[in-house]
Amino acid sequence: MSGKRCARLIFQTFFKKSLLEEIYSSALFLFQSSKKFFPVTFLGAICWIAGFSYLMVWWAHQVGETIGITEEIMGLTILAAGTSIPDLITSVIVARKGLGDMAVSSSVGSNIFDITVGLPFPWLMWSMLRGFIPVQVSSNGLFCAIVLLFLMLLFVIISIAACKWRMSKLLGFIMFMLYFVFLVVSVMLEDRVITCPVSV
């Protein structure tokens, strides 16, 4: 081994290692010394999420207007998929760790939270700022879509029970097919291909 290569090996072994250790120790010190700022960082993360959510809805609306897709269909497809990506990632992570109950509970709990808090809270704030004027919600097949949602929930429970309460490839395929059926029927309701007997 030549002297130049030996010197390079010594430099890479000692100096680069010490540099990485210094960076790690500095980052660890900053993390430990900034624990008291967690409320600020938490609120900052919420603000970032709110900002990107606004941009996502605005961009989806503009794309829908450009292509000629209605807001309801964009909400059922693009926005629903975009907001469900974090749930998908967390469910995959906990499922790989063998925590299937947590994965299913997270998915169900997030949807319940969206319906019972995510929808009413902005409407309540909007109504309070305008003298408690009710928010008008209009959709061609809203009532039937809600009934279809409960039917999907029933089919999901039946599917899980049929698979002996185990997460398997068959259960994943059944879930995907149920979502596809829900999506197709909901789009047909919005486009009035299927007429809902109860209009809202």
VEXDREN-2710 file (C-alpha; in Angstrom, 1 decimal):
% VEXDREN-2710
k/r/px/py/pz
1/MET/0.0/0.0/0.0
2/SER/1.4/3.4/-1.0
3/GLY/1.9/6.2/1.5
4/LYS/-0.7/8.4/-0.1
5/ARG/-3.4/5.6/0.1
6/CYS/-2.4/4.9/3.7
7/ALA/-2.7/8.5/4.6
8/ARG/-6.1/8.7/2.9
9/LEU/-7.3/5.6/4.8
10/ILE/-6.1/7.1/8.1
11/PHE/-7.9/10.4/7.4
12/GLN/-11.2/8.6/6.4
13/THR/-11.0/6.4/9.5
14/PHE/-10.3/9.0/12.2
15/PHE/-11.2/12.5/10.9
16/LYS/-14.5/11.6/9.2
17/LYS/-15.6/9.4/12.1
18/SER/-14.8/12.2/14.5
19/LEU/-16.7/14.6/12.3
20/LEU/-19.8/12.3/12.3
21/GLU/-19.6/11.9/16.0
22/GLU/-19.4/15.7/16.4
23/ILE/-22.4/16.2/14.2
24/TYR/-24.3/13.5/16.1
25/SER/-23.4/15.0/19.5
26/SER/-24.3/18.5/18.4
27/ALA/-27.7/17.3/17.1
28/LEU/-28.3/15.4/20.3
29/PHE/-27.5/18.4/22.4
30/LEU/-29.8/20.7/20.4
31/PHE/-32.6/18.1/20.7
32/GLN/-32.2/17.8/24.5
33/SER/-31.9/21.5/25.0
34/SER/-34.9/22.3/22.9
35/LYS/-37.4/19.9/24.5
36/LYS/-39.1/22.9/26.3
37/PHE/-40.0/24.3/22.8
38/PHE/-42.2/21.3/21.9
39/PRO/-45.5/23.3/22.1
40/VAL/-44.1/25.8/19.6
41/THR/-42.9/23.1/17.2
42/PHE/-46.2/21.2/17.6
43/LEU/-48.2/24.3/16.7
44/GLY/-45.8/25.0/13.8
45/ALA/-46.4/21.5/12.5
46/ILE/-50.2/22.0/12.6
47/CYS/-49.8/25.3/10.7
48/TRP/-47.7/23.6/8.1
49/ILE/-50.4/20.8/7.7
50/ALA/-53.1/23.5/7.5
51/GLY/-51.2/25.4/4.8
52/PHE/-50.5/22.3/2.7
53/SER/-54.1/21.1/3.1
54/TYR/-55.4/24.4/1.8
55/LEU/-53.1/24.2/-1.1
56/MET/-54.1/20.6/-1.8
57/VAL/-57.8/21.5/-1.8
58/TRP/-57.2/24.6/-4.0
59/TRP/-55.1/22.7/-6.5
60/ALA/-57.6/19.8/-6.7
61/HIS/-60.4/22.3/-7.3
62/GLN/-58.4/24.0/-10.1
63/VAL/-57.5/20.7/-11.7
64/GLY/-61.2/19.5/-11.5
65/GLU/-62.4/22.7/-13.1
66/THR/-59.8/22.5/-15.9
67/ILE/-60.5/18.8/-16.7
68/GLY/-64.3/19.2/-16.1
69/ILE/-64.6/17.0/-13.0
70/THR/-67.1/18.0/-10.3
71/GLU/-66.0/18.9/-6.7
72/GLU/-67.8/15.9/-5.3
73/ILE/-66.0/13.5/-7.4
74/MET/-62.6/15.2/-6.7
75/GLY/-63.4/14.9/-3.0
76/LEU/-64.3/11.2/-3.3
77/THR/-61.1/10.4/-5.3
78/ILE/-58.1/12.7/-5.2
79/LEU/-58.7/14.4/-1.8
80/ALA/-59.7/11.2/-0.1
81/ALA/-56.6/9.4/-1.4
82/GLY/-54.4/12.4/-0.4
83/THR/-55.6/12.6/3.1
84/SER/-55.5/8.9/3.6
85/ILE/-51.8/8.5/2.7
86/PRO/-50.6/9.1/6.3
87/ASP/-53.1/6.6/7.6
88/LEU/-51.8/4.1/5.0
89/ILE/-48.2/4.6/6.1
90/THR/-48.9/4.3/9.8
91/SER/-51.0/1.2/9.2
92/VAL/-48.3/-0.5/7.2
93/ILE/-45.7/0.3/9.8
94/VAL/-47.6/-1.0/12.8
95/ALA/-48.9/-4.0/10.7
96/ARG/-45.3/-5.0/9.9
97/LYS/-44.5/-4.9/13.6
98/GLY/-47.3/-7.4/14.2
99/LEU/-49.7/-4.9/15.7
100/GLY/-52.7/-5.7/13.4
101/ASP/-55.2/-4.5/16.0
102/MET/-53.6/-1.1/16.1
103/ALA/-53.6/-0.8/12.3
104/VAL/-57.3/-1.5/12.0
105/SER/-58.2/0.7/15.0
106/SER/-56.1/3.5/13.6
107/SER/-58.0/3.4/10.3
108/VAL/-61.4/3.2/11.9
109/GLY/-60.6/5.8/14.5
110/SER/-59.2/8.3/12.0
111/ASN/-62.4/8.1/9.9
112/ILE/-64.6/8.5/12.9
113/PHE/-62.5/11.5/14.0
114/ASP/-62.8/13.0/10.5
115/ILE/-66.6/12.7/10.5
116/THR/-67.3/13.7/14.1
117/VAL/-64.6/16.4/14.5
118/GLY/-63.0/17.2/11.1
119/LEU/-66.3/18.2/9.5
120/PRO/-68.3/19.8/12.3
121/PHE/-65.5/22.0/13.8
122/PRO/-64.8/24.1/10.7
123/TRP/-68.5/24.4/10.1
124/LEU/-69.1/25.5/13.7
125/MET/-66.3/28.1/13.3
126/TRP/-67.7/29.4/10.0
127/SER/-71.2/29.6/11.5
128/MET/-70.0/31.4/14.7
129/LEU/-68.1/34.0/12.6
130/ARG/-71.3/34.7/10.6
131/GLY/-73.9/35.0/13.3
132/PHE/-74.6/31.2/13.6
133/ILE/-75.9/31.0/10.0
134/PRO/-76.4/27.3/9.1
135/VAL/-74.0/25.8/6.5
136/GLN/-75.8/24.7/3.4
137/VAL/-74.6/21.3/2.3
138/SER/-75.8/20.1/-1.1
139/SER/-75.0/16.8/-2.8
140/ASN/-76.9/14.7/-5.3
141/GLY/-76.5/11.5/-3.5
142/LEU/-75.5/12.4/0.0
143/PHE/-78.1/10.4/1.9
144/CYS/-77.5/7.3/-0.2
145/ALA/-73.8/7.8/0.1
146/ILE/-74.1/7.8/3.9
147/VAL/-76.3/4.7/3.8
148/LEU/-73.7/3.1/1.5
149/LEU/-70.9/4.0/3.9
150/PHE/-72.7/2.2/6.7
151/LEU/-73.3/-0.8/4.4
152/MET/-69.5/-0.8/3.6
153/LEU/-68.7/-0.8/7.3
154/LEU/-71.0/-3.8/7.8
155/PHE/-69.4/-5.6/4.9
156/VAL/-65.9/-4.8/6.3
157/ILE/-66.8/-6.4/9.7
158/ILE/-68.3/-9.4/7.9
159/SER/-65.2/-9.8/5.7
160/ILE/-62.8/-9.6/8.8
161/ALA/-64.9/-12.2/10.6
162/ALA/-65.0/-14.4/7.5
163/CYS/-61.1/-14.3/7.4
164/LYS/-61.1/-15.4/11.0
165/TRP/-60.0/-12.0/12.3
166/ARG/-56.7/-12.2/10.6
167/MET/-55.1/-9.7/8.2
168/SER/-54.3/-11.7/5.0
169/LYS/-53.9/-11.1/1.3
170/LEU/-57.5/-12.3/0.8
171/LEU/-58.8/-9.7/3.3
172/GLY/-56.7/-7.0/1.6
173/PHE/-58.2/-8.0/-1.8
174/ILE/-61.7/-7.9/-0.4
175/MET/-61.1/-4.5/1.2
176/PHE/-59.9/-3.1/-2.2
177/MET/-62.9/-4.5/-4.0
178/LEU/-65.2/-3.0/-1.4
179/TYR/-63.6/0.4/-1.9
180/PHE/-63.8/0.1/-5.6
181/VAL/-67.6/-0.7/-5.4
182/PHE/-68.1/2.2/-3.0
183/LEU/-66.3/4.6/-5.3
184/VAL/-68.1/3.5/-8.4
185/VAL/-71.6/3.7/-6.8
186/SER/-70.8/7.1/-5.2
187/VAL/-69.6/8.5/-8.5
188/MET/-72.7/7.2/-10.2
189/LEU/-74.9/8.8/-7.6
190/GLU/-73.1/12.2/-8.0
191/ASP/-73.5/12.0/-11.8
192/ARG/-77.1/11.0/-11.4
193/VAL/-76.6/7.7/-13.3
194/ILE/-78.3/6.2/-10.3
195/THR/-81.0/8.3/-8.7
196/CYS/-81.1/8.5/-5.0
197/PRO/-84.7/8.3/-3.7
198/VAL/-83.9/10.8/-0.9
199/SER/-82.4/14.1/-2.1
200/VAL/-80.6/16.5/0.2
END
